[in-house]
Amino acid sequence: MTDTVIGTTCFAEHEKRNVGCEKRSCRQWMNSSCHLNCAVIAANRNDEGMTLQQIGDIFGITRMRICQLEKASLRKMSVE
C-alpha cells in the first residue's frame, strides 16, 4: 500500500526520497534506474539540456531515431 501525499506530485516525491518509481502504467515511466524510472525527473535533472545521444541511450534507440521523432513532433506542433 502506498501513502498519498497531498499538495505534491508523484515525481517530486520520488526525487525527494530518491526512490525509483515502480508504476509502469504511468505515462512518464521509463526503464532508467539512474533517473528513478521517470521521464520528468530525467528532463529536470539536466539544466543544460540533453543531447540526442543521451536521450537515445536512455530509451535504447539511436540518436538518429530521436532526431526523427523530434522533427515529427515539431512538425505536428507547428501552426500553419
Secondary structure, 3 states (H helix, E strand, C coil): CCCCCCCCCHHHHHHHHCCCCCCCCCCCECCCHHHCCEHHHHHHHCCCCCCHHHHHHHHCCCHHHHHHHHHHHHHHHCCC
